[in-house]
Every structure is written in C-alpha cells, then in structure tokens.
C-alpha cells in the first residue's frame, strides 16, 4: 500500500505547494496543487510531466498550459516532480518507480478537503503520458485518462481492459512520437477513446500550448464537472 502526507507551503491564494511522502520508499516529492478561484470541492486531475532525464518537470510548458485551462474550467490540478527531478528525492526508476509516484499523487489528491474524490482524472505528456495510461488504467480512483504525445505503454491490459474514457492528442509534425505510431497502437484499444491530431504541432508544442490545454480541459470538464 502507498502512503503519503502533505504540507501546505507559501504560495498564492489558489496555489498550494505540497510535499508528498512516499512512506513505502522513504522518498519525498515536491508538488503543486492549483485550485480554481471558486468555492470547492472541485474535480481534480493529476498531471504527469515529460521524461526526467531530458529536462521534464512539473513546470513544463504543456503541463502548465493544461493546469491553467483546467482551473479556468473549475477543475483543480496536481502537478508534481517525479523522483529525482527538482526537489523531489530519489533517482530515475525506468518508469516503474514513477508509476508509484503518480499513484501517491492520486492518493494525495483524493484526500484533500478541496477535492471531490469521486471526480478524479489523470493526464500525462510524453513519458508522463505512458505513466498516466498505465496508472490510470489500473486505478479505481481515476474516472478519465488523457495523454499528449504519449509514449505508448507496453502493457496490453491498458488496451484490452480499460473502459474508462481515454483521449490522445498528438502533433501532426511530431517526429519523436510519430502520429502514425499512436494511431496504429490505439486502433484496437477498447472504447471509449478519442484521438486528435493537431496540424502544425510537433512534440514540444511551442505555440500550441493554449490549444492543447483547451482540448484537455474540455475533455475532463465533460466527464468530471
């Protein structure tokens, strides 16, 4: 079982800096809970950032854009740094330990008084998309899953058994995770699912942040709000 605790730190009225203790491994992760400027409790979405070994962190341009768009739609978001990133303790764990990190983030989110635990989603970008799909597909907490330019997980159960709503958003000019690969991998995935290809966008989404944020927020708002 995963255990975590949280500590409120200094921040704006609608942003809480959080520490997540992974008591099973003794690690502490840094995170940020972004809340809408409205009365709660809110639906909430955990956001998983890109690859830790290639500069990915919770302040990534796509993750921040999605967080802002979710907040504008009345949805809280929990951004966090995977182990070994920023002030999070530990080191890269080949996507396995990072799934434990995401599970702990989900547990923290559902236990916050500002959050409605019956309305929880998970989203990830690139490497974080792989983590979100793997964790969201197995979690009883998660009601909806979304991924931007995701590395597709190898676990076939994600494709055969996950009947939760799933959204994939990919850039037409992505040469790191080619759209053809995502489309091929998701062809046999169980419904409900949706794949959106955005013309002009590449893997890094510079200049398309607002677009992808709005798509993500619309998806989660339809299901969770």
LINSULMO-V323271 format. One line per field, one symbol per residue. psi: psi as a letter, one per 30 degrees, with the letter a starting at -180 (. if undefined). burial: + if it has 24 or more other C-alpha atoms within 12 Angstrom, else -. A space follows every 50 residues. Layout:
psi = ???
burial = ???
//
This chain:
psi = kkklllkklkalfgkkkkkkjjfffglkkklkjkklhlkalllkkkkkla kffhgklfgkeeeeeeeeeeefggklkjklklkfkbgklalkhgfeefee eeeeeeeeefgkffkjffiklkklkcefeeeeeeeeffkfekfkkkkkhk kklfjffeeffjglkkkkklkfgjgeikeeeeeeffegkklklkkkkjkf kaffgkfgeeeeeeeeeeeeeeef.
burial = ---+++-------+++++++++----++++++++++----++++++++++ ++---++++++++++++++++++++++++++++++--+++++--+-++++ ++++++++++-+-++++-+++++++++++++++++++++-++++++++++ +++----++--+-+++++++++-+--+++--++-++--+--+++++++-- +++++--++++++++++++++-+++
//
